[in-house]
Amino acid sequence: MEQKIRRDRNLGDNLKLLRQQHHISQEKLCAELQRRGCDIGRSTYAKYENGELNIRASILMELKKIYVCSYDDFFAGLDQGND
């Protein structure tokens, strides 16, 4: 049975932008997340950035600590055009 992905708001572009602003590769970021107790591989993280998979809250919590940013940075621009 084929499973269809339900389209939702995509954090992927913001995740990628934050990662690039911190000059870190997906592999190094995943290694740091694993060191912090998050069981995540690079291919899974790539799916987050591509909008193919919804990111878990525990990953967002650790990314917030790594990037020293606010949760607003992850959701920037997602509510535009939806008044």
Residue pairs with C-beta under 8 A, 6 or more apart in sequence:
5 52
8 54
9 75
9 78
10 51
10 78
11 48
11 51
11 55
11 74
11 75
11 78
12 48
12 49
12 50
12 51
13 49
14 73
14 74
14 75
14 76
14 77
14 78
15 48
15 49
15 55
15 63
15 74
16 49
18 63
18 67
18 69
18 73
18 74
19 26
19 29
19 49
22 66
22 67
24 32
26 42
26 45
26 46
26 49
27 42
29 45
29 66
30 40
30 41
30 42
30 45
32 66
33 40
33 45
33 59
33 62
33 63
33 66
34 40
36 62
36 65
36 66
37 62
38 58
38 59
38 62
40 59
44 53
47 53
48 54
48 55
48 59
60 71
60 74
63 74
64 70
64 71
64 74
67 73
